[in-house]
Amino acid sequence: MTKAEWRKWIKEKLFKYPETIQVKESQFIYEKLFSHPVWRQASTIAVTVSMKNEINTLPIIEEAWRDNKQVVVPKCGRADYSLLFYHLTHWEELEESFYGLREPDVNRCSLSKRSDIDLVIVPGLVFDERGYRIGYGGGYYDRFLTGECPFSTISLCYECQVVKVLPVDTYDRPVNWLVTPERVIKVAFTVK
């Protein structure tokens, strides 16, 4: 299948995935994430504010705040498909942007340096066991993960989002870890 076909397939699957199961499985994912060494050792966590049919990241952000970790959330550069991460300390610092995303209000949040980030929670729609992912098609995270990455990367997903092999282009970047309700998969070289 092409990437577009994979996107269509998984979106249909997630649309039909019962919310009660999503909530239950998300709890297992959170437990695995919060007990993982890369989470425990990280001081600054980069995480996207989730949308519908994604693993809910709001409990992750709140747990990071409780653990006295810095939370940085991305602002998408529409012109150049870039990501800049801004410190988030309160929910009121978010604003709605294009595609219904909730992003930091740059007038209320301070910019984070790439070198300050310890862990990036990379979103996606479908993942393979090698750590490659297909997202929504903008390539924002693949661009961000290009070059020197002084941080670890982890993706959170339901088991139904993990397949054996996905099509990969030269610009695609794998994550270091996949966390599902059932397992934690070390899939690529971990920087730290």
C-alpha angles and dihedrals in degrees: 000000000000121000090257090053091049090051092051092046096050095042089056090047094049092046088059095041106113114248092224090059091045091054093047094046092045089061090058090048092051091050091052093045096048093049094046116109093232090058095044093049097044120101096182122040123194112206137160119234101247128241130209116304092020126107102278107251097185092088088048092054092047092049090051090052090049089051090052091245122148113247121208123185128194131254112201118227102219095194098051102018090241130148124222118184123220130193113256118200101156135026089237089070090072126091132186114255137172120327088019093286119156107225136167118280099237090208091061103034133063122234117252123221115237089232091059094061116098102175132022118198100209117206125216146151103233131010137193129218090256091063097256118136142192114220131178094300105259096105092221096139095041088056092047092049093051116105126011112001111191090182141067121250128216133175127204120211147148116260090250089064093061119088133172100251135000128193109268131203125201092257095053115110123203123222123236097235141021119203120196129166088264106037151009112228122198100209110160140023111293114224097207 
